[in-house]
């Protein structure tokens, strides 16, 4: 089980420099049309990576040594974006791509990710601040 203090510190670091983490690690973004899930992850997750939920919608991909390999957001366009309106451009881009596909994964371009990363980072900061203030810890799902 990862050290909770170190894990929370890693989340704070991620939220304060999301764009840098994405660029440094070559993370890519995907949206799953079937499950309405959005993720920004390493192109290939480590075998020992597990998903740890921070709240009902946001989870992080974490290795046993506390390395964060990505972010996962459930009910992205149907719920999460409603609470984080600044992310509406992501939904617009997803809808544009959805026209081209009936099902499966949509990968957003680097250009599109660069546009939305500051808003996603801000949403993460807000969420993390709220959860850490409440003394929340990650929970395995």
Backbone bond lengths (Angstrom), bond angles and torsions (degrees), N, CA, C in turn:
res aa  C-N    CA-C-N  psi(-1)  N-CA   C-N-CA  omega(-1)  CA-C   N-CA-C  phi
1 X - - - 1.462 - - 1.521 109.24 -
2 X 1.317 117.52 128.58 1.458 119.77 -178.67 1.521 112.28 -63.89
3 X 1.314 115.38 150.33 1.448 122.24 175.23 1.521 108.33 -65.45
4 X 1.337 117.61 120.78 1.453 121.85 -175.34 1.517 112.24 -62.64
5 X 1.317 118.88 -41.52 1.461 121.65 -179.83 1.524 109.82 -62.91
6 X 1.326 117.50 -47.16 1.462 121.05 179.21 1.523 110.60 -64.31
7 X 1.319 117.20 -41.82 1.453 121.18 179.34 1.518 110.36 -60.77
8 X 1.337 117.32 -47.98 1.464 120.13 179.24 1.528 110.92 -62.39
9 X 1.325 117.56 -38.04 1.468 120.96 177.21 1.530 109.97 -62.45
10 X 1.324 116.76 -41.20 1.461 120.55 178.08 1.526 111.31 -62.51
11 X 1.333 117.18 -37.63 1.459 120.29 178.13 1.521 111.57 -66.26
12 X 1.320 115.88 -41.92 1.467 119.77 178.09 1.529 109.57 -62.29
13 X 1.327 116.63 -43.92 1.471 120.44 177.96 1.529 110.66 -60.59
14 X 1.315 117.02 -42.31 1.457 121.52 179.51 1.533 110.67 -63.24
15 X 1.310 116.69 -45.76 1.467 120.66 -177.84 1.516 111.94 -67.08
16 X 1.325 117.97 -28.34 1.463 118.57 -179.13 1.525 113.28 -87.40
17 X 1.334 117.48 -8.93 1.461 119.24 178.68 1.529 110.34 -148.34
18 X 1.319 116.04 50.06 1.458 120.24 -176.21 1.523 112.34 -59.46
19 X 1.318 117.07 -45.84 1.468 120.06 -179.14 1.531 110.70 -59.78
20 X 1.319 116.98 -43.80 1.461 120.76 178.92 1.511 112.27 -62.40
21 X 1.338 116.63 -41.12 1.468 120.85 179.37 1.526 109.97 -65.42
22 X 1.333 116.17 -43.39 1.462 120.36 -180.00 1.527 110.44 -60.67
23 X 1.330 115.68 -47.07 1.472 119.55 -178.66 1.522 112.10 -67.82
24 X 1.328 116.82 -45.72 1.460 121.18 -177.69 1.526 111.93 -60.55
25 X 1.335 115.95 -39.57 1.460 120.29 -175.42 1.523 114.00 -97.12
26 X 1.328 117.33 -0.33 1.457 120.31 178.93 1.523 113.50 65.32
27 X 1.334 116.44 31.53 1.460 120.30 -178.98 1.517 110.68 -64.65
28 X 1.326 114.54 150.68 1.464 121.02 177.01 1.530 108.77 -123.82
29 X 1.324 115.13 156.34 1.465 119.27 -179.50 1.518 109.72 -107.42
30 X 1.309 114.17 144.57 1.460 120.80 178.71 1.521 108.70 -139.33
31 X 1.313 114.53 145.36 1.462 120.33 172.82 1.511 106.63 -125.48
32 X 1.328 116.21 128.40 1.456 121.85 179.95 1.530 108.50 -95.42
33 X 1.323 115.82 112.07 1.465 121.25 -178.44 1.521 112.17 -61.13
34 X 1.313 117.02 -35.49 1.460 120.92 -175.39 1.524 113.03 -73.38
35 X 1.326 117.11 -37.98 1.473 119.49 -175.30 1.523 113.83 -107.10
36 X 1.327 118.46 -1.77 1.472 123.31 -177.77 1.528 110.28 56.84
37 X 1.324 115.77 42.91 1.468 121.63 179.46 1.526 109.67 -113.78
38 X 1.326 115.64 137.90 1.455 122.68 179.45 1.519 108.09 -117.55
39 X 1.325 116.17 137.83 1.457 118.69 177.99 1.524 110.30 -142.06
40 X 1.318 113.72 152.06 1.455 122.63 172.08 1.520 103.73 -128.83
41 X 1.343 116.51 112.34 1.461 119.79 -172.31 1.521 111.87 -143.06
42 X 1.321 112.68 169.77 1.463 119.11 168.61 1.527 106.50 -58.32
43 X 1.340 117.68 147.59 1.463 119.19 179.97 1.530 112.83 -54.84
44 X 1.326 115.96 -34.33 1.465 120.72 175.99 1.530 107.57 -136.95
45 X 1.313 116.22 116.89 1.458 120.76 179.91 1.533 110.41 -71.90
46 X 1.321 115.75 147.40 1.462 120.86 175.64 1.523 109.90 -62.55
47 X 1.319 116.30 152.65 1.466 120.92 -179.66 1.523 112.68 -60.78
48 X 1.329 116.91 -32.75 1.466 119.85 -176.51 1.533 113.41 -92.42
49 X 1.325 117.25 7.93 1.461 120.89 178.63 1.516 109.77 -70.69
50 X 1.318 115.53 137.37 1.461 122.44 177.87 1.514 108.65 -125.95
51 X 1.313 115.12 153.63 1.454 119.61 178.19 1.537 108.48 -91.57
52 X 1.327 115.57 132.69 1.465 122.06 179.07 1.521 107.47 -125.85
53 X 1.306 115.91 122.21 1.457 120.38 -178.48 1.521 110.96 -82.63
54 X 1.324 114.76 138.00 1.457 120.98 176.52 1.515 109.83 -99.33
55 X 1.300 116.78 -31.58 1.455 122.17 171.90 1.521 106.70 -149.50
56 X 1.312 117.26 -163.19 1.457 119.72 -175.62 1.523 114.01 -68.95
57 X 1.335 117.73 -20.29 1.450 120.03 -175.59 1.518 114.32 -118.92
58 X 1.317 118.52 -30.44 1.471 121.37 -175.18 1.515 110.40 -102.75
59 X 1.323 113.58 133.57 1.460 120.75 176.10 1.523 107.95 -135.44
60 X 1.321 114.13 163.42 1.461 120.55 178.33 1.519 107.91 -127.26
61 X 1.307 115.08 144.15 1.461 120.90 173.61 1.520 106.60 -88.53
62 X 1.347 116.20 120.41 1.461 121.19 -173.23 1.523 109.92 -132.71
63 X 1.337 115.20 138.31 1.465 120.60 175.04 1.529 108.23 -86.95
64 X 1.324 117.58 165.46 1.464 119.57 178.85 1.535 113.94 -59.08
65 X 1.334 118.42 -23.07 1.472 120.03 178.67 1.536 111.86 -96.31
66 X 1.346 116.52 24.76 1.464 124.48 173.67 1.523 115.55 72.40
67 X 1.303 118.78 13.06 1.461 120.13 177.15 1.532 108.30 -78.40
68 X 1.329 115.25 126.23 1.454 120.40 178.51 1.522 108.00 -87.68
69 X 1.327 115.55 124.93 1.459 120.30 -178.70 1.522 112.78 -111.08
70 X 1.325 117.04 5.26 1.454 117.98 176.81 1.513 113.87 164.68
71 X 1.312 112.90 173.29 1.465 123.09 179.39 1.519 107.32 -123.16
72 X 1.324 116.09 142.23 1.454 122.49 179.95 1.524 107.75 -131.25
73 X 1.340 117.29 130.77 1.465 121.13 179.32 1.522 108.83 -125.62
74 X 1.337 116.20 116.72 1.462 121.55 176.64 1.519 109.89 -81.03
75 X 1.328 115.44 156.82 1.466 121.92 176.10 1.524 110.27 48.46
76 X 1.321 115.10 46.85 1.458 121.48 -171.71 1.525 112.87 -60.12
77 X 1.332 117.74 -63.33 1.464 118.63 -175.74 1.519 112.63 -79.58
78 X 1.336 116.97 -28.73 1.463 119.59 -177.22 1.526 113.63 -80.56
79 X 1.336 118.32 -19.30 1.463 118.96 -178.45 1.531 113.84 -140.33
80 X 1.310 117.74 -53.97 1.470 120.86 -173.46 1.526 112.08 -57.67
81 X 1.327 116.79 -46.37 1.465 120.31 -177.57 1.532 111.10 -67.13
82 X 1.321 117.22 -27.66 1.468 119.94 176.51 1.523 111.29 -62.35
83 X 1.330 116.76 -29.98 1.468 121.83 179.11 1.527 111.95 -92.66
84 X 1.318 116.35 -12.16 1.470 122.20 -179.62 1.523 107.66 -133.02
85 X 1.310 115.69 72.20 1.475 122.71 -173.43 1.524 113.07 -57.37
86 X 1.337 116.82 -24.70 1.460 119.46 179.54 1.531 112.03 -63.40
87 X 1.330 116.73 -14.22 1.468 120.71 179.42 1.527 112.79 -92.30
88 X 1.311 117.60 6.07 1.466 121.43 179.43 1.525 113.83 -53.21
89 X 1.355 119.83 -35.85 1.470 118.83 177.50 1.531 113.69 -58.14
90 X 1.319 117.21 -28.83 1.465 120.28 178.05 1.520 109.20 -65.06
91 X 1.318 115.92 -44.98 1.460 120.29 -179.04 1.528 109.84 -63.65
92 X 1.317 116.59 -38.89 1.471 120.22 177.63 1.529 110.28 -60.23
93 X 1.331 116.81 -45.60 1.463 120.85 179.21 1.530 110.51 -64.96
94 X 1.317 116.85 -39.63 1.466 120.64 178.10 1.521 110.00 -62.48
95 X 1.323 117.18 -43.57 1.467 120.42 179.20 1.527 110.98 -62.81
96 X 1.332 116.81 -38.27 1.466 119.94 177.00 1.524 110.62 -62.40
97 X 1.317 116.62 -41.90 1.465 120.97 179.79 1.522 111.62 -73.40
98 X 1.332 116.20 -32.74 1.468 120.93 -178.03 1.525 110.97 -61.41
99 X 1.326 115.78 -33.80 1.461 120.28 178.99 1.530 109.86 -57.97
100 X 1.336 116.51 -31.89 1.464 121.56 -178.02 1.531 113.10 -81.59
101 X 1.345 116.93 -17.98 1.469 121.27 -175.86 1.520 110.20 -130.84
102 X 1.310 116.53 152.88 1.457 120.63 174.85 1.523 111.51 -97.22
103 X 1.311 116.96 -31.36 1.459 120.72 -178.49 1.519 109.44 -157.10
104 X 1.300 115.81 170.89 1.455 119.92 177.20 1.507 113.70 102.89
105 X 1.327 114.86 -157.27 1.452 121.79 -175.93 1.521 111.39 -101.89
106 X 1.314 114.43 141.40 1.457 121.36 173.48 1.517 106.09 -113.36
107 X 1.315 116.23 128.73 1.459 120.47 176.49 1.525 108.23 -104.77
108 X 1.333 116.64 121.96 1.457 120.51 178.72 1.520 109.53 -77.34
109 X 1.313 115.59 145.45 1.462 120.23 179.30 1.525 109.99 -70.17
110 X 1.336 115.73 162.32 1.473 120.64 176.12 1.520 110.15 -59.21
111 X 1.316 116.17 -38.99 1.458 120.89 -179.68 1.535 110.29 -60.23
112 X 1.323 116.50 -46.47 1.463 120.47 178.98 1.528 110.84 -65.89
113 X 1.331 116.99 -41.07 1.468 119.85 178.54 1.518 110.85 -63.33
114 X 1.327 117.29 -40.11 1.464 120.12 178.37 1.517 111.56 -61.30
115 X 1.334 116.86 -33.07 1.460 120.73 178.55 1.525 111.72 -68.42
116 X 1.327 116.49 -39.58 1.464 118.93 -173.02 1.519 114.87 -96.70
117 X 1.330 117.23 -14.40 1.459 119.73 -177.13 1.529 113.29 -55.19
118 X 1.341 119.73 -44.53 1.473 117.96 179.31 1.532 112.73 -59.05
119 X 1.337 117.30 -37.78 1.460 120.02 179.25 1.523 111.69 -71.87
120 X 1.316 117.01 -38.52 1.457 120.41 176.44 1.522 109.82 -65.27
121 X 1.318 117.01 -40.75 1.463 121.71 177.62 1.528 110.40 -61.01
122 X 1.313 116.83 -43.80 1.464 120.71 179.70 1.526 111.18 -64.05
123 X 1.329 116.96 -41.83 1.464 120.84 177.17 1.525 110.73 -61.72
124 X 1.339 116.86 -41.11 1.467 120.83 177.68 1.526 111.27 -64.56
125 X 1.320 116.88 -43.11 1.468 120.31 179.09 1.517 110.73 -59.14
126 X 1.313 115.97 -46.34 1.464 120.45 -179.50 1.519 110.72 -61.75
127 X 1.313 116.00 -48.79 1.458 120.65 -179.70 1.525 111.35 -61.87
128 X 1.313 117.12 -47.06 1.463 120.70 -178.82 1.525 111.22 -63.23
129 X 1.314 116.68 -40.95 1.465 119.87 179.03 1.520 110.20 -61.87
130 X 1.320 116.56 -44.48 1.465 120.33 178.98 1.522 111.43 -61.99
131 X 1.324 115.75 -47.87 1.465 119.89 -176.46 1.525 112.20 -68.15
132 X 1.327 117.48 -41.40 1.459 120.18 -179.73 1.526 111.27 -69.06
133 X 1.327 117.25 -34.30 1.459 121.32 176.57 1.523 110.29 -63.05
134 X 1.312 116.08 -35.32 1.462 121.32 179.15 1.527 112.17 -80.88
135 X 1.323 116.75 -1.69 1.458 120.89 -179.74 1.514 113.00 76.92
136 X 1.316 116.15 19.72 1.464 120.60 -178.00 1.517 110.51 -70.17
137 X 1.294 114.95 148.73 1.462 121.43 173.66 1.511 108.03 -124.90
138 X 1.294 116.35 165.86 1.450 120.43 176.93 1.513 109.35 -69.46
139 X 1.318 114.79 150.91 1.452 119.25 175.62 1.519 109.20 -130.30
140 X 1.290 115.09 138.80 1.459 118.70 177.37 1.509 109.10 -73.05
141 X 1.305 114.81 146.27 1.458 118.09 178.82 1.492 109.67 -117.64
